[in-house]
Amino acid sequence: MGPKKKKGGKGDKKGGGSSKEDAMIENAMKPPVSFQVSRQLDQEKIDALSTRVESLLDSNNALRTSSTRNEKDTHDIVLYFQRELEMKDVLIHKLNEELVKRETQLKFEVDRMTTRFNKEFSEMQTNTHSRIEQLATSRKAAFSFSASLIIIALSSKNFLSKSSTCCVI
């Protein structure tokens, strides 16, 4: 408890002895030195923790910025690969169309060549059969002709031999 004030009295004038009392009140209200040291340590802890909080906030902001940048980069990479896949799909579609076109052309070409080959083969067979028949006919004619020549030769030999005997007589 603090000192008591005197009530009323001779020396009780305004501004008179109150400065002594004020000093006493002020001393009484002043915290002890141990509280001041404790308060100073608490303030240092608060300052250190405030610095740590600021550091963590800066780090958090840097991580958010990095995360945002990474998300953007990931998004860009995904878009790039999607575009690449779309271009490959378009290319595959064009190549499939070209393949179908070429296969159709090849089929028509094979059919045309097969038809031409079969026609030429048929013509060759017909020509070969005609030539074989012609050669067979020619062979028969040649055989007949040679047989005729042999007969003529034999006849003429007989004739000559008869005529030479005839003349010798």
Biotite code that builds the C-alpha atoms (Angstrom):
import biotite.structure as struc

atoms = struc.array([
    struc.Atom([0.000, 0.000, 0.000], chain_id="A", res_id=1, res_name="MET", atom_name="CA", element="C"),
    struc.Atom([1.026, 3.439, -0.751], chain_id="A", res_id=2, res_name="GLY", atom_name="CA", element="C"),
    struc.Atom([1.387, 6.373, 1.693], chain_id="A", res_id=3, res_name="PRO", atom_name="CA", element="C"),
    struc.Atom([-1.769, 8.009, 2.894], chain_id="A", res_id=4, res_name="LYS", atom_name="CA", element="C"),
    struc.Atom([-2.582, 11.558, 2.202], chain_id="A", res_id=5, res_name="LYS", atom_name="CA", element="C"),
    struc.Atom([-3.294, 13.934, 4.899], chain_id="A", res_id=6, res_name="LYS", atom_name="CA", element="C"),
    struc.Atom([-6.658, 15.463, 4.915], chain_id="A", res_id=7, res_name="LYS", atom_name="CA", element="C"),
    struc.Atom([-7.044, 19.108, 5.217], chain_id="A", res_id=8, res_name="GLY", atom_name="CA", element="C"),
    struc.Atom([-4.439, 20.862, 7.325], chain_id="A", res_id=9, res_name="GLY", atom_name="CA", element="C"),
    struc.Atom([-2.201, 23.837, 7.271], chain_id="A", res_id=10, res_name="LYS", atom_name="CA", element="C"),
    struc.Atom([0.244, 22.906, 4.594], chain_id="A", res_id=11, res_name="GLY", atom_name="CA", element="C"),
    struc.Atom([-2.376, 21.690, 2.230], chain_id="A", res_id=12, res_name="ASP", atom_name="CA", element="C"),
    struc.Atom([-2.103, 24.107, -0.611], chain_id="A", res_id=13, res_name="LYS", atom_name="CA", element="C"),
    struc.Atom([-2.307, 23.222, -4.164], chain_id="A", res_id=14, res_name="LYS", atom_name="CA", element="C"),
    struc.Atom([1.100, 22.414, -5.572], chain_id="A", res_id=15, res_name="GLY", atom_name="CA", element="C"),
    struc.Atom([2.636, 22.471, -2.092], chain_id="A", res_id=16, res_name="GLY", atom_name="CA", element="C"),
    struc.Atom([3.917, 19.080, -0.861], chain_id="A", res_id=17, res_name="GLY", atom_name="CA", element="C"),
    struc.Atom([2.410, 16.996, -3.659], chain_id="A", res_id=18, res_name="SER", atom_name="CA", element="C"),
    struc.Atom([5.650, 16.609, -5.621], chain_id="A", res_id=19, res_name="SER", atom_name="CA", element="C"),
    struc.Atom([7.127, 14.551, -2.852], chain_id="A", res_id=20, res_name="LYS", atom_name="CA", element="C"),
    struc.Atom([4.050, 12.396, -2.843], chain_id="A", res_id=21, res_name="GLU", atom_name="CA", element="C"),
    struc.Atom([4.066, 12.131, -6.602], chain_id="A", res_id=22, res_name="ASP", atom_name="CA", element="C"),
    struc.Atom([7.653, 10.934, -6.539], chain_id="A", res_id=23, res_name="ALA", atom_name="CA", element="C"),
    struc.Atom([6.719, 8.369, -3.949], chain_id="A", res_id=24, res_name="MET", atom_name="CA", element="C"),
    struc.Atom([3.781, 7.196, -6.017], chain_id="A", res_id=25, res_name="ILE", atom_name="CA", element="C"),
    struc.Atom([5.945, 7.029, -9.047], chain_id="A", res_id=26, res_name="GLU", atom_name="CA", element="C"),
    struc.Atom([8.563, 4.979, -7.214], chain_id="A", res_id=27, res_name="ASN", atom_name="CA", element="C"),
    struc.Atom([5.884, 2.729, -5.852], chain_id="A", res_id=28, res_name="ALA", atom_name="CA", element="C"),
    struc.Atom([4.455, 2.142, -9.338], chain_id="A", res_id=29, res_name="MET", atom_name="CA", element="C"),
    struc.Atom([7.843, 1.508, -10.878], chain_id="A", res_id=30, res_name="LYS", atom_name="CA", element="C"),
    struc.Atom([8.310, -2.209, -11.508], chain_id="A", res_id=31, res_name="PRO", atom_name="CA", element="C"),
    struc.Atom([11.181, -3.932, -9.824], chain_id="A", res_id=32, res_name="PRO", atom_name="CA", element="C"),
    struc.Atom([14.463, -4.383, -11.769], chain_id="A", res_id=33, res_name="VAL", atom_name="CA", element="C"),
    struc.Atom([13.827, -8.115, -12.233], chain_id="A", res_id=34, res_name="SER", atom_name="CA", element="C"),
    struc.Atom([10.605, -7.255, -14.054], chain_id="A", res_id=35, res_name="PHE", atom_name="CA", element="C"),
    struc.Atom([12.500, -4.846, -16.303], chain_id="A", res_id=36, res_name="GLN", atom_name="CA", element="C"),
    struc.Atom([15.063, -7.556, -17.180], chain_id="A", res_id=37, res_name="VAL", atom_name="CA", element="C"),
    struc.Atom([12.285, -10.048, -17.788], chain_id="A", res_id=38, res_name="SER", atom_name="CA", element="C"),
    struc.Atom([10.480, -7.504, -19.945], chain_id="A", res_id=39, res_name="ARG", atom_name="CA", element="C"),
    struc.Atom([13.693, -6.843, -21.897], chain_id="A", res_id=40, res_name="GLN", atom_name="CA", element="C"),
    struc.Atom([14.175, -10.601, -22.475], chain_id="A", res_id=41, res_name="LEU", atom_name="CA", element="C"),
    struc.Atom([10.546, -10.930, -23.520], chain_id="A", res_id=42, res_name="ASP", atom_name="CA", element="C"),
    struc.Atom([10.993, -8.025, -25.938], chain_id="A", res_id=43, res_name="GLN", atom_name="CA", element="C"),
    struc.Atom([14.103, -9.692, -27.414], chain_id="A", res_id=44, res_name="GLU", atom_name="CA", element="C"),
    struc.Atom([12.115, -12.918, -27.833], chain_id="A", res_id=45, res_name="LYS", atom_name="CA", element="C"),
    struc.Atom([9.297, -10.972, -29.463], chain_id="A", res_id=46, res_name="ILE", atom_name="CA", element="C"),
    struc.Atom([11.791, -9.255, -31.798], chain_id="A", res_id=47, res_name="ASP", atom_name="CA", element="C"),
    struc.Atom([13.430, -12.609, -32.676], chain_id="A", res_id=48, res_name="ALA", atom_name="CA", element="C"),
    struc.Atom([10.060, -14.239, -33.231], chain_id="A", res_id=49, res_name="LEU", atom_name="CA", element="C"),
    struc.Atom([8.897, -11.256, -35.306], chain_id="A", res_id=50, res_name="SER", atom_name="CA", element="C"),
    struc.Atom([12.023, -11.595, -37.435], chain_id="A", res_id=51, res_name="THR", atom_name="CA", element="C"),
    struc.Atom([11.382, -15.337, -37.764], chain_id="A", res_id=52, res_name="ARG", atom_name="CA", element="C"),
    struc.Atom([7.732, -14.660, -38.736], chain_id="A", res_id=53, res_name="VAL", atom_name="CA", element="C"),
    struc.Atom([8.863, -12.143, -41.386], chain_id="A", res_id=54, res_name="GLU", atom_name="CA", element="C"),
    struc.Atom([11.419, -14.673, -42.666], chain_id="A", res_id=55, res_name="SER", atom_name="CA", element="C"),
    struc.Atom([8.776, -17.400, -42.816], chain_id="A", res_id=56, res_name="LEU", atom_name="CA", element="C"),
    struc.Atom([6.343, -15.054, -44.604], chain_id="A", res_id=57, res_name="LEU", atom_name="CA", element="C"),
    struc.Atom([9.034, -14.182, -47.160], chain_id="A", res_id=58, res_name="ASP", atom_name="CA", element="C"),
    struc.Atom([9.823, -17.872, -47.592], chain_id="A", res_id=59, res_name="SER", atom_name="CA", element="C"),
    struc.Atom([6.111, -18.655, -47.935], chain_id="A", res_id=60, res_name="ASN", atom_name="CA", element="C"),
    struc.Atom([5.722, -15.956, -50.602], chain_id="A", res_id=61, res_name="ASN", atom_name="CA", element="C"),
    struc.Atom([8.781, -17.273, -52.443], chain_id="A", res_id=62, res_name="ALA", atom_name="CA", element="C"),
    struc.Atom([7.339, -20.803, -52.326], chain_id="A", res_id=63, res_name="LEU", atom_name="CA", element="C"),
    struc.Atom([3.977, -19.556, -53.591], chain_id="A", res_id=64, res_name="ARG", atom_name="CA", element="C"),
    struc.Atom([5.693, -17.721, -56.439], chain_id="A", res_id=65, res_name="THR", atom_name="CA", element="C"),
    struc.Atom([7.747, -20.820, -57.234], chain_id="A", res_id=66, res_name="SER", atom_name="CA", element="C"),
    struc.Atom([4.641, -23.007, -57.046], chain_id="A", res_id=67, res_name="SER", atom_name="CA", element="C"),
    struc.Atom([2.756, -20.669, -59.372], chain_id="A", res_id=68, res_name="THR", atom_name="CA", element="C"),
    struc.Atom([5.690, -20.664, -61.801], chain_id="A", res_id=69, res_name="ARG", atom_name="CA", element="C"),
    struc.Atom([5.911, -24.470, -61.634], chain_id="A", res_id=70, res_name="ASN", atom_name="CA", element="C"),
    struc.Atom([2.173, -24.802, -62.261], chain_id="A", res_id=71, res_name="GLU", atom_name="CA", element="C"),
    struc.Atom([2.476, -22.484, -65.268], chain_id="A", res_id=72, res_name="LYS", atom_name="CA", element="C"),
    struc.Atom([5.467, -24.443, -66.576], chain_id="A", res_id=73, res_name="ASP", atom_name="CA", element="C"),
    struc.Atom([3.583, -27.722, -66.086], chain_id="A", res_id=74, res_name="THR", atom_name="CA", element="C"),
    struc.Atom([0.571, -26.273, -67.855], chain_id="A", res_id=75, res_name="HIS", atom_name="CA", element="C"),
    struc.Atom([2.780, -25.088, -70.739], chain_id="A", res_id=76, res_name="ASP", atom_name="CA", element="C"),
    struc.Atom([4.417, -28.518, -71.018], chain_id="A", res_id=77, res_name="ILE", atom_name="CA", element="C"),
    struc.Atom([1.027, -30.247, -71.021], chain_id="A", res_id=78, res_name="VAL", atom_name="CA", element="C"),
    struc.Atom([-0.193, -27.868, -73.744], chain_id="A", res_id=79, res_name="LEU", atom_name="CA", element="C"),
    struc.Atom([2.957, -28.522, -75.773], chain_id="A", res_id=80, res_name="TYR", atom_name="CA", element="C"),
    struc.Atom([2.499, -32.283, -75.579], chain_id="A", res_id=81, res_name="PHE", atom_name="CA", element="C"),
    struc.Atom([-1.206, -31.971, -76.397], chain_id="A", res_id=82, res_name="GLN", atom_name="CA", element="C"),
    struc.Atom([-0.332, -29.941, -79.504], chain_id="A", res_id=83, res_name="ARG", atom_name="CA", element="C"),
    struc.Atom([2.319, -32.474, -80.454], chain_id="A", res_id=84, res_name="GLU", atom_name="CA", element="C"),
    struc.Atom([-0.168, -35.321, -80.031], chain_id="A", res_id=85, res_name="LEU", atom_name="CA", element="C"),
    struc.Atom([-2.761, -33.458, -82.101], chain_id="A", res_id=86, res_name="GLU", atom_name="CA", element="C"),
    struc.Atom([-0.191, -32.873, -84.862], chain_id="A", res_id=87, res_name="MET", atom_name="CA", element="C"),
    struc.Atom([0.781, -36.546, -84.746], chain_id="A", res_id=88, res_name="LYS", atom_name="CA", element="C"),
    struc.Atom([-2.887, -37.560, -84.888], chain_id="A", res_id=89, res_name="ASP", atom_name="CA", element="C"),
    struc.Atom([-3.368, -35.347, -87.961], chain_id="A", res_id=90, res_name="VAL", atom_name="CA", element="C"),
    struc.Atom([-0.246, -36.817, -89.541], chain_id="A", res_id=91, res_name="LEU", atom_name="CA", element="C"),
    struc.Atom([-1.361, -40.382, -88.765], chain_id="A", res_id=92, res_name="ILE", atom_name="CA", element="C"),
    struc.Atom([-4.779, -39.627, -90.261], chain_id="A", res_id=93, res_name="HIS", atom_name="CA", element="C"),
    struc.Atom([-3.175, -38.218, -93.447], chain_id="A", res_id=94, res_name="LYS", atom_name="CA", element="C"),
    struc.Atom([-0.816, -41.181, -93.685], chain_id="A", res_id=95, res_name="LEU", atom_name="CA", element="C"),
    struc.Atom([-3.706, -43.625, -93.211], chain_id="A", res_id=96, res_name="ASN", atom_name="CA", element="C"),
    struc.Atom([-5.618, -41.881, -95.997], chain_id="A", res_id=97, res_name="GLU", atom_name="CA", element="C"),
    struc.Atom([-2.536, -42.014, -98.213], chain_id="A", res_id=98, res_name="GLU", atom_name="CA", element="C"),
    struc.Atom([-2.080, -45.701, -97.362], chain_id="A", res_id=99, res_name="LEU", atom_name="CA", element="C"),
    struc.Atom([-5.685, -46.492, -98.294], chain_id="A", res_id=100, res_name="VAL", atom_name="CA", element="C"),
    struc.Atom([-5.258, -44.530, -101.530], chain_id="A", res_id=101, res_name="LYS", atom_name="CA", element="C"),
    struc.Atom([-2.033, -46.346, -102.382], chain_id="A", res_id=102, res_name="ARG", atom_name="CA", element="C"),
    struc.Atom([-3.500, -49.753, -101.481], chain_id="A", res_id=103, res_name="GLU", atom_name="CA", element="C"),
    struc.Atom([-6.468, -49.019, -103.751], chain_id="A", res_id=104, res_name="THR", atom_name="CA", element="C"),
    struc.Atom([-4.135, -47.936, -106.560], chain_id="A", res_id=105, res_name="GLN", atom_name="CA", element="C"),
    struc.Atom([-2.053, -51.061, -106.023], chain_id="A", res_id=106, res_name="LEU", atom_name="CA", element="C"),
    struc.Atom([-5.157, -53.263, -106.131], chain_id="A", res_id=107, res_name="LYS", atom_name="CA", element="C"),
    struc.Atom([-6.288, -51.647, -109.391], chain_id="A", res_id=108, res_name="PHE", atom_name="CA", element="C"),
    struc.Atom([-2.779, -51.934, -110.821], chain_id="A", res_id=109, res_name="GLU", atom_name="CA", element="C"),
    struc.Atom([-2.543, -55.608, -109.810], chain_id="A", res_id=110, res_name="VAL", atom_name="CA", element="C"),
    struc.Atom([-5.988, -56.248, -111.303], chain_id="A", res_id=111, res_name="ASP", atom_name="CA", element="C"),
    struc.Atom([-4.991, -54.435, -114.510], chain_id="A", res_id=112, res_name="ARG", atom_name="CA", element="C"),
    struc.Atom([-1.693, -56.307, -114.742], chain_id="A", res_id=113, res_name="MET", atom_name="CA", element="C"),
    struc.Atom([-3.424, -59.634, -113.999], chain_id="A", res_id=114, res_name="THR", atom_name="CA", element="C"),
    struc.Atom([-6.015, -58.956, -116.684], chain_id="A", res_id=115, res_name="THR", atom_name="CA", element="C"),
    struc.Atom([-3.294, -57.933, -119.159], chain_id="A", res_id=116, res_name="ARG", atom_name="CA", element="C"),
    struc.Atom([-1.204, -60.972, -118.283], chain_id="A", res_id=117, res_name="PHE", atom_name="CA", element="C"),
    struc.Atom([-4.196, -63.307, -118.598], chain_id="A", res_id=118, res_name="ASN", atom_name="CA", element="C"),
    struc.Atom([-5.103, -61.719, -121.957], chain_id="A", res_id=119, res_name="LYS", atom_name="CA", element="C"),
    struc.Atom([-1.524, -61.998, -123.243], chain_id="A", res_id=120, res_name="GLU", atom_name="CA", element="C"),
    struc.Atom([-1.292, -65.556, -121.909], chain_id="A", res_id=121, res_name="PHE", atom_name="CA", element="C"),
    struc.Atom([-4.571, -66.457, -123.623], chain_id="A", res_id=122, res_name="SER", atom_name="CA", element="C"),
    struc.Atom([-3.348, -64.874, -126.863], chain_id="A", res_id=123, res_name="GLU", atom_name="CA", element="C"),
    struc.Atom([-0.055, -66.737, -126.562], chain_id="A", res_id=124, res_name="MET", atom_name="CA", element="C"),
    struc.Atom([-1.895, -69.999, -125.982], chain_id="A", res_id=125, res_name="GLN", atom_name="CA", element="C"),
    struc.Atom([-4.144, -69.341, -128.972], chain_id="A", res_id=126, res_name="THR", atom_name="CA", element="C"),
    struc.Atom([-1.172, -68.356, -131.121], chain_id="A", res_id=127, res_name="ASN", atom_name="CA", element="C"),
    struc.Atom([0.781, -71.357, -129.869], chain_id="A", res_id=128, res_name="THR", atom_name="CA", element="C"),
    struc.Atom([-2.100, -73.733, -130.632], chain_id="A", res_id=129, res_name="HIS", atom_name="CA", element="C"),
    struc.Atom([-2.522, -72.135, -134.062], chain_id="A", res_id=130, res_name="SER", atom_name="CA", element="C"),
    struc.Atom([1.203, -72.361, -134.701], chain_id="A", res_id=131, res_name="ARG", atom_name="CA", element="C"),
    struc.Atom([1.261, -75.987, -133.494], chain_id="A", res_id=132, res_name="ILE", atom_name="CA", element="C"),
    struc.Atom([-1.647, -76.819, -135.815], chain_id="A", res_id=133, res_name="GLU", atom_name="CA", element="C"),
    struc.Atom([0.041, -74.910, -138.638], chain_id="A", res_id=134, res_name="GLN", atom_name="CA", element="C"),
    struc.Atom([3.325, -76.719, -138.019], chain_id="A", res_id=135, res_name="LEU", atom_name="CA", element="C"),
    struc.Atom([1.494, -80.031, -137.781], chain_id="A", res_id=136, res_name="ALA", atom_name="CA", element="C"),
    struc.Atom([-0.229, -79.303, -141.074], chain_id="A", res_id=137, res_name="THR", atom_name="CA", element="C"),
    struc.Atom([3.075, -78.211, -142.583], chain_id="A", res_id=138, res_name="SER", atom_name="CA", element="C"),
    struc.Atom([4.724, -81.350, -141.225], chain_id="A", res_id=139, res_name="ARG", atom_name="CA", element="C"),
    struc.Atom([1.988, -83.492, -142.739], chain_id="A", res_id=140, res_name="LYS", atom_name="CA", element="C"),
    struc.Atom([2.329, -81.637, -146.017], chain_id="A", res_id=141, res_name="ALA", atom_name="CA", element="C"),
    struc.Atom([6.109, -81.960, -145.850], chain_id="A", res_id=142, res_name="ALA", atom_name="CA", element="C"),
    struc.Atom([5.754, -85.644, -144.971], chain_id="A", res_id=143, res_name="PHE", atom_name="CA", element="C"),
    struc.Atom([3.313, -86.115, -147.836], chain_id="A", res_id=144, res_name="SER", atom_name="CA", element="C"),
    struc.Atom([5.590, -84.150, -150.120], chain_id="A", res_id=145, res_name="PHE", atom_name="CA", element="C"),
    struc.Atom([8.622, -86.133, -149.065], chain_id="A", res_id=146, res_name="SER", atom_name="CA", element="C"),
    struc.Atom([6.659, -89.322, -149.407], chain_id="A", res_id=147, res_name="ALA", atom_name="CA", element="C"),
    struc.Atom([5.659, -88.193, -152.861], chain_id="A", res_id=148, res_name="SER", atom_name="CA", element="C"),
    struc.Atom([9.254, -87.391, -153.687], chain_id="A", res_id=149, res_name="LEU", atom_name="CA", element="C"),
    struc.Atom([10.346, -90.771, -152.443], chain_id="A", res_id=150, res_name="ILE", atom_name="CA", element="C"),
    struc.Atom([7.684, -92.422, -154.530], chain_id="A", res_id=151, res_name="ILE", atom_name="CA", element="C"),
    struc.Atom([8.667, -90.339, -157.482], chain_id="A", res_id=152, res_name="ILE", atom_name="CA", element="C"),
    struc.Atom([12.307, -91.081, -156.889], chain_id="A", res_id=153, res_name="ALA", atom_name="CA", element="C"),
    struc.Atom([11.579, -94.758, -156.583], chain_id="A", res_id=154, res_name="LEU", atom_name="CA", element="C"),
    struc.Atom([9.345, -94.652, -159.600], chain_id="A", res_id=155, res_name="SER", atom_name="CA", element="C"),
    struc.Atom([11.885, -92.827, -161.617], chain_id="A", res_id=156, res_name="SER", atom_name="CA", element="C"),
    struc.Atom([14.594, -95.241, -160.506], chain_id="A", res_id=157, res_name="LYS", atom_name="CA", element="C"),
    struc.Atom([12.396, -98.089, -161.590], chain_id="A", res_id=158, res_name="ASN", atom_name="CA", element="C"),
    struc.Atom([11.621, -96.269, -164.738], chain_id="A", res_id=159, res_name="PHE", atom_name="CA", element="C"),
    struc.Atom([15.227, -95.551, -165.379], chain_id="A", res_id=160, res_name="LEU", atom_name="CA", element="C"),
    struc.Atom([16.243, -99.020, -164.578], chain_id="A", res_id=161, res_name="SER", atom_name="CA", element="C"),
    struc.Atom([13.562, -100.353, -166.910], chain_id="A", res_id=162, res_name="LYS", atom_name="CA", element="C"),
    struc.Atom([14.467, -97.906, -169.531], chain_id="A", res_id=163, res_name="SER", atom_name="CA", element="C"),
    struc.Atom([18.122, -98.709, -169.304], chain_id="A", res_id=164, res_name="SER", atom_name="CA", element="C"),
    struc.Atom([17.339, -102.366, -169.619], chain_id="A", res_id=165, res_name="THR", atom_name="CA", element="C"),
    struc.Atom([15.153, -101.476, -172.409], chain_id="A", res_id=166, res_name="CYS", atom_name="CA", element="C"),
    struc.Atom([17.800, -99.635, -174.234], chain_id="A", res_id=167, res_name="CYS", atom_name="CA", element="C"),
    struc.Atom([20.430, -102.242, -173.625], chain_id="A", res_id=168, res_name="VAL", atom_name="CA", element="C"),
    struc.Atom([18.556, -104.842, -175.441], chain_id="A", res_id=169, res_name="ILE", atom_name="CA", element="C"),
])
